[in-house]
Structures are given as C-alpha cells and as structure tokens.
Amino acid sequence: MLQIYLLSIVINALAGYLLISGGSEGVPEFKSGFSLRDETFRFIVGILGVITGLFKLLLLSTPDDLPVIGDLIPALTGFLSGFIMIFEYYRNRTTMESTEQTEKIDRLLIQNKKIIGIAALLAAALHFIFPGALLL
C-alpha cells in the first residue's frame, strides 16, 4: 500500500525532526498560535508513528517487497520515535513516582532520542530515495 509508504516517510521525517529539535526555540510557530513544540501535537505524532510502524511490519508497501524485511528499518524507527514521544508525554503529565522500568526507559531511549531522531530522518530520506531497496 503506497499510502502507508508515504505516511511512513512523512511521520519518520516529522518525528525525527521533533526528536532532534526537542523543545528548543528554533522550532517554528505559526500565526494561528499552533506550534510544533505543543505537547499534544507531539503526542499525536507519537501515536501515528507507533501505528505506522506496526502497519509497516504487517502490510506490504510495494508489490516487490519482501514481508517484514522490506520495511524493517523505517518500521522500527517509526515505532521507536513514536514510543519516545508518547513516553515523554506520559512522563510530563503523570504525578506518580518513577519506577525502575521508567528509569530504564529514560536511560535507554530518552537520553538517546537525538540519535534515534537522526536515524528516523535518515530512514525517511533513504526510504524516499530508494523505495525498492531491501531493509528500506
């Protein structure tokens, strides 16, 4: 399905940009008051990233693709970047004490979110340029 292919590219690129930029001042803000720094927007992009990552693993994007292997890297980067944004939203909104599991996730993913953001941007760019390449 080419729609999932396009959605994967767009979501990976947007999620990668949001993870790299974080909450910095360089993120554009529009005249209507909408900002890419908005936590709700980042949460929605995170949900779309997780859903798109799962669909990329379940559905074939192009007719000549191999199941699962053909879209492995874009699916994983979409899923990971989406999970990071959902976890950050949860962590900022919750009043519960952090547990051992949340501290492990924080150490493993949140502290390396810029690296995962770069991987998501690269996966989106390479997936766009080489649509039939194995693992992309």
Secondary structure as a PSIPRED ss2 file (coil, helix, strand):
# PSIPRED VFORMAT (PSIPRED V4.0)

   1 M C   1.000  0.000  0.000
   2 L H   0.000  1.000  0.000
   3 Q H   0.000  1.000  0.000
   4 I H   0.000  1.000  0.000
   5 Y H   0.000  1.000  0.000
   6 L H   0.000  1.000  0.000
   7 L H   0.000  1.000  0.000
   8 S H   0.000  1.000  0.000
   9 I H   0.000  1.000  0.000
  10 V H   0.000  1.000  0.000
  11 I H   0.000  1.000  0.000
  12 N H   0.000  1.000  0.000
  13 A H   0.000  1.000  0.000
  14 L H   0.000  1.000  0.000
  15 A H   0.000  1.000  0.000
  16 G H   0.000  1.000  0.000
  17 Y H   0.000  1.000  0.000
  18 L H   0.000  1.000  0.000
  19 L H   0.000  1.000  0.000
  20 I H   0.000  1.000  0.000
  21 S H   0.000  1.000  0.000
  22 G C   1.000  0.000  0.000
  23 G C   1.000  0.000  0.000
  24 S C   1.000  0.000  0.000
  25 E C   1.000  0.000  0.000
  26 G C   1.000  0.000  0.000
  27 V C   1.000  0.000  0.000
  28 P C   1.000  0.000  0.000
  29 E E   0.000  0.000  1.000
  30 F C   1.000  0.000  0.000
  31 K C   1.000  0.000  0.000
  32 S C   1.000  0.000  0.000
  33 G C   1.000  0.000  0.000
  34 F C   1.000  0.000  0.000
  35 S E   0.000  0.000  1.000
  36 L C   1.000  0.000  0.000
  37 R C   1.000  0.000  0.000
  38 D C   1.000  0.000  0.000
  39 E H   0.000  1.000  0.000
  40 T H   0.000  1.000  0.000
  41 F H   0.000  1.000  0.000
  42 R H   0.000  1.000  0.000
  43 F H   0.000  1.000  0.000
  44 I H   0.000  1.000  0.000
  45 V H   0.000  1.000  0.000
  46 G H   0.000  1.000  0.000
  47 I H   0.000  1.000  0.000
  48 L H   0.000  1.000  0.000
  49 G H   0.000  1.000  0.000
  50 V H   0.000  1.000  0.000
  51 I H   0.000  1.000  0.000
  52 T H   0.000  1.000  0.000
  53 G H   0.000  1.000  0.000
  54 L H   0.000  1.000  0.000
  55 F H   0.000  1.000  0.000
  56 K H   0.000  1.000  0.000
  57 L H   0.000  1.000  0.000
  58 L H   0.000  1.000  0.000
  59 L C   1.000  0.000  0.000
  60 L C   1.000  0.000  0.000
  61 S C   1.000  0.000  0.000
  62 T C   1.000  0.000  0.000
  63 P C   1.000  0.000  0.000
  64 D C   1.000  0.000  0.000
  65 D C   1.000  0.000  0.000
  66 L C   1.000  0.000  0.000
  67 P C   1.000  0.000  0.000
  68 V C   1.000  0.000  0.000
  69 I H   0.000  1.000  0.000
  70 G H   0.000  1.000  0.000
  71 D H   0.000  1.000  0.000
  72 L H   0.000  1.000  0.000
  73 I H   0.000  1.000  0.000
  74 P H   0.000  1.000  0.000
  75 A H   0.000  1.000  0.000
  76 L H   0.000  1.000  0.000
  77 T H   0.000  1.000  0.000
  78 G H   0.000  1.000  0.000
  79 F H   0.000  1.000  0.000
  80 L H   0.000  1.000  0.000
  81 S H   0.000  1.000  0.000
  82 G H   0.000  1.000  0.000
  83 F H   0.000  1.000  0.000
  84 I H   0.000  1.000  0.000
  85 M H   0.000  1.000  0.000
  86 I H   0.000  1.000  0.000
  87 F H   0.000  1.000  0.000
  88 E H   0.000  1.000  0.000
  89 Y H   0.000  1.000  0.000
  90 Y H   0.000  1.000  0.000
  91 R H   0.000  1.000  0.000
  92 N H   0.000  1.000  0.000
  93 R H   0.000  1.000  0.000
  94 T C   1.000  0.000  0.000
  95 T C   1.000  0.000  0.000
  96 M C   1.000  0.000  0.000
  97 E C   1.000  0.000  0.000
  98 S C   1.000  0.000  0.000
  99 T C   1.000  0.000  0.000
 100 E H   0.000  1.000  0.000
 101 Q H   0.000  1.000  0.000
 102 T H   0.000  1.000  0.000
 103 E H   0.000  1.000  0.000
 104 K H   0.000  1.000  0.000
 105 I H   0.000  1.000  0.000
 106 D H   0.000  1.000  0.000
 107 R H   0.000  1.000  0.000
 108 L H   0.000  1.000  0.000
 109 L C   1.000  0.000  0.000
 110 I H   0.000  1.000  0.000
 111 Q H   0.000  1.000  0.000
 112 N H   0.000  1.000  0.000
 113 K H   0.000  1.000  0.000
 114 K H   0.000  1.000  0.000
 115 I H   0.000  1.000  0.000
 116 I H   0.000  1.000  0.000
 117 G H   0.000  1.000  0.000
 118 I H   0.000  1.000  0.000
 119 A H   0.000  1.000  0.000
 120 A H   0.000  1.000  0.000
 121 L H   0.000  1.000  0.000
 122 L H   0.000  1.000  0.000
 123 A H   0.000  1.000  0.000
 124 A H   0.000  1.000  0.000
 125 A H   0.000  1.000  0.000
 126 L H   0.000  1.000  0.000
 127 H H   0.000  1.000  0.000
 128 F H   0.000  1.000  0.000
 129 I H   0.000  1.000  0.000
 130 F C   1.000  0.000  0.000
 131 P C   1.000  0.000  0.000
 132 G C   1.000  0.000  0.000
 133 A C   1.000  0.000  0.000
 134 L C   1.000  0.000  0.000
 135 L C   1.000  0.000  0.000
 136 L C   1.000  0.000  0.000
